């Protein structure tokens, strides 16, 4: 039998191989002798539209400081706002199935609805991704009022989709986060990091705070709290990295008890040249208002 030659990469392997090479190059540029040269090179690389997204740049003390930096890096090819026409298309694939990381949140949404919860504010809920995903597994009550808060392009696309799918009676959209006042459940899946305010900041402004709060897919550092920039592929945006102990403490000050917490070890944040700020895992949790 003739010995096989070294296998040439199949075309399907090439994208993953390119990603590995990019990752190796990014790690190499942070070596002590190369970082001074590599920093401006990485800045230029970060400014480009990036198909796979999830590039991070810089560390900033406030949302305003991060937004100023995003505007300085933005261009016609990649703006400093997520409120663009491409945004509604980003998560269409997630309408058909839940991700593994969504199942803890699914459990607690079921718990809330079985406890009589009917009014939901889905903070940063895109075109209703969580609504459609959870509905495939849960018997939603007929009188459910699920309201999604998001940006204008996403809201408009979400409302059209709900109309086409016959969901407009239960699924609606708003541009006001204050509509969380008086709801039974406030849920946010992968959106808290993009907001100019924190979850406790929003809750503290409400006269009637929701009894139940679920967050998921949230980057939380074990010690530090700061902002970085994320290249989403279609935009460069401020990206909040909260502190897990501070979040739990601030929620406790508002009367909330952490009933459950889960870790998403396959999600992380690597900020070149700021190793101490890297996030090793994303977090999710369920808070309930005491009393």
C-alpha positions in Angstrom: 0.0 0.0 0.0 1.4 3.4 -0.9 2.1 5.6 2.0 -0.3 8.6 2.1 1.2 12.0 1.6 0.6 14.9 4.0 -3.0 15.7 3.8 -3.7 19.0 2.2 -6.3 21.2 4.0 -9.8 20.9 2.6 -11.5 24.1 1.7 -13.9 23.7 4.6 -10.9 23.7 7.0 -9.5 26.9 5.7 -11.6 29.4 7.7 -10.9 27.7 11.0 -7.2 27.5 10.1 -7.1 31.2 9.4 -8.8 31.9 12.7 -6.2 29.9 14.5 -3.4 31.7 12.7 -4.9 35.0 13.6 -5.2 34.0 17.2 -1.5 32.9 17.3 -0.4 36.1 15.7 -2.4 38.2 18.3 -0.9 36.2 21.2 2.6 36.6 19.7 2.3 40.4 19.4 1.7 40.7 23.1 5.2 39.4 23.9 7.3 42.0 25.9 9.6 42.7 23.0 6.9 43.1 20.4 4.1 44.9 22.1 5.3 48.5 21.5 5.4 47.8 17.8 2.3 45.7 17.7 -0.1 48.1 19.5 -0.6 50.5 16.5 -0.7 47.5 14.1 -3.5 46.0 16.2 -5.4 49.3 16.4 -5.5 49.4 12.5 -6.5 45.7 12.4 -9.3 46.3 14.9 -10.7 49.2 12.8 -11.5 46.9 9.9 -14.9 45.2 9.3 -14.3 41.8 10.7 -16.5 38.9 9.5 -16.4 36.9 12.7 -16.7 39.8 15.2 -15.7 39.7 18.8 -12.5 41.6 18.7 -11.7 43.8 21.7 -9.6 47.0 22.1 -8.6 49.2 25.0 -9.8 49.7 28.6 -11.9 52.7 29.6 -13.3 54.1 32.8 -16.7 55.1 31.6 -19.3 54.5 28.8 -18.7 58.1 27.6 -14.9 57.6 27.3 -15.4 54.3 25.4 -18.0 55.9 23.1 -15.5 58.7 22.3 -12.9 56.1 21.5 -15.3 54.2 19.3 -16.2 57.3 17.3 -12.5 58.0 16.8 -12.0 54.5 15.4 -15.2 54.4 13.3 -15.3 54.9 9.6 -17.9 54.7 6.7 -17.1 50.9 6.6 -17.7 50.3 10.2 -19.7 52.9 12.3 -19.8 53.5 16.1 -23.4 52.5 16.5 -25.2 49.1 16.4 -28.4 50.8 15.2 -27.7 49.9 11.5 -29.7 48.1 8.9 -27.6 44.9 9.2 -28.3 44.5 12.9 -31.7 42.7 12.6 -30.0 40.0 10.5 -27.4 39.0 13.1 -29.3 36.4 15.1 -31.9 35.0 12.7 -30.4 31.5 13.0 -31.2 31.5 16.8 -34.9 31.7 16.1 -35.0 28.0 15.3 -33.2 26.5 18.3 -31.9 27.3 21.8 -28.2 27.4 22.5 -26.9 25.2 25.4 -26.3 28.3 27.5 -30.0 29.3 27.3 -31.3 26.3 29.2 -30.8 27.6 32.8 -32.7 30.8 31.7 -35.4 28.6 30.1 -35.8 26.8 33.5 -36.3 30.1 35.4 -38.6 31.6 32.7 -40.8 28.5 33.1 -40.7 29.0 36.9 -41.8 32.6 36.6 -44.7 31.7 34.3 -45.9 28.8 36.5 -45.8 31.3 39.4 -48.3 33.6 37.5 -45.9 35.9 35.7 -47.4 37.4 32.6 -45.6 40.7 31.9 -42.1 40.5 30.6 -39.6 43.2 29.6 -36.8 41.6 27.4 -34.0 44.2 27.7 -32.0 44.2 24.4 -34.1 41.3 23.1 -33.3 41.9 19.5 -36.2 40.8 17.2 -37.6 38.5 19.9 -34.9 35.8 19.8 -35.6 34.7 23.4 -39.4 34.8 22.9 -39.3 32.5 19.8 -36.6 30.2 21.3 -38.3 29.7 24.6 -41.8 29.3 23.0 -40.5 26.2 21.3 -40.1 24.5 24.7 -42.6 26.2 27.0 -46.4 26.4 27.0 -46.7 30.2 26.9 -49.9 31.5 28.5 -52.4 33.1 26.1 -52.4 36.4 28.0 -48.6 36.7 28.0 -47.3 40.2 27.3 -43.7 40.0 26.2 -42.2 43.4 25.4 -38.8 43.7 23.8 -36.6 46.8 24.3 -34.1 47.5 21.5 -32.8 50.0 19.0 -35.0 51.3 16.2 -33.9 49.2 13.2 -34.2 46.1 15.3 -37.6 47.0 16.7 -39.0 47.7 13.3 -37.8 44.4 11.9 -39.0 42.6 15.0 -42.5 44.1 14.8 -42.8 43.1 11.1 -41.7 39.5 11.9 -44.1 39.2 14.8 -46.9 40.3 12.5 -46.0 37.8 9.8 -45.8 35.0 12.4 -49.1 35.9 14.1 -47.3 36.8 17.3 -48.1 40.5 17.5 -50.8 39.9 20.2 -48.2 38.6 22.7 -44.9 40.1 21.4 -44.4 43.9 21.1 -41.5 46.3 21.0 -40.4 49.5 22.8 -37.6 52.0 22.8 -38.1 52.8 26.5 -36.3 50.8 29.1 -38.5 52.4 31.7 -41.3 50.1 30.4 -39.8 47.6 32.8 -41.8 49.4 35.6 -44.4 47.0 36.9 -43.5 43.9 34.9 -43.2 40.5 36.5 -39.9 39.5 34.9 -37.0 41.5 33.5 -34.8 39.4 31.3 -31.7 40.2 29.4 -29.7 37.7 27.4 -26.4 39.0 26.0 -27.4 42.7 26.1 -26.4 44.2 29.4 -22.8 44.7 28.2 -24.0 47.1 25.5 -26.0 49.5 27.6 -24.9 52.9 28.9 -26.4 52.1 32.3 -26.1 49.1 34.6 -28.8 46.6 35.6 -29.0 48.0 39.2 -29.0 51.6 37.7 -32.2 50.8 35.7 -33.9 49.0 38.5 -33.2 51.8 41.0 -35.2 54.2 38.7 -38.4 52.1 38.7 -41.3 52.7 41.1 -42.5 49.1 40.8 -39.5 46.8 40.4 -40.0 43.4 38.8 -40.0 40.5 41.2 -37.9 38.3 38.9 -34.7 39.3 37.1 -32.8 36.9 34.8 -29.5 37.8 33.1 -27.5 35.6 30.8 -24.5 35.7 28.5 -23.0 38.5 30.5 -19.2 39.2 30.7 -18.4 39.7 34.4 -14.9 40.0 35.9 -14.2 38.6 39.3 -12.7 41.9 40.5 -12.6 44.7 38.0 -15.3 46.9 36.4 -14.6 48.8 33.2 -15.4 49.3 29.6 -13.7 48.1 26.4 -14.6 48.3 22.7 -16.0 45.4 20.7 -15.8 45.1 17.0 -19.0 43.3 16.1 -18.2 43.1 12.4 -20.9 45.6 11.6 -20.0 48.2 14.2 -17.5 49.2 16.9 -19.3 49.7 20.3 -18.6 50.3 23.9 -18.7 47.0 25.8 -19.3 46.9 29.6 -17.3 44.5 31.7 -19.0 44.4 35.1 -17.8 43.1 38.4 -19.6 40.0 39.6 -19.3 40.8 43.4 -20.4 44.4 42.8 -23.4 43.3 40.8 -24.5 40.9 43.5 -23.9 43.6 46.1 -25.8 46.3 44.2 -28.7 44.0 43.6 -28.8 43.0 47.3 -29.0 46.7 48.2 -32.1 46.9 46.0 -33.7 44.0 47.9 -32.8 41.2 45.4 -31.5 37.7 46.4 -29.4 35.7 44.0 -31.3 32.5 43.7 -29.2 30.8 41.0 -26.0 31.5 39.1 -24.3 29.7 36.1 -21.0 30.0 34.2 -20.6 29.9 30.5 -17.0 28.7 30.2 -16.9 28.6 26.4 -17.4 32.4 26.2 -14.5 34.8 27.1 -13.1 38.2 26.4 -9.4 38.7 25.5 -8.3 42.3 25.4 -4.8 42.5 23.9 -2.2 44.3 26.0 -4.5 44.2 29.1 -4.2 40.6 30.4 -5.4 41.6 33.9 -8.8 42.6 32.3 -9.5 39.4 30.4 -12.7 37.6 31.3 -12.4 33.8 31.5 -16.1 33.0 31.4 -19.5 34.7 30.9 -22.2 34.5 33.6 -25.9 34.1 34.0 -28.1 34.3 37.0 -31.6 34.6 38.5 -32.5 37.3 41.1 -35.7 37.4 43.1 -37.0 40.4 45.0 -37.2 39.5 48.7 -40.5 39.7 50.6 
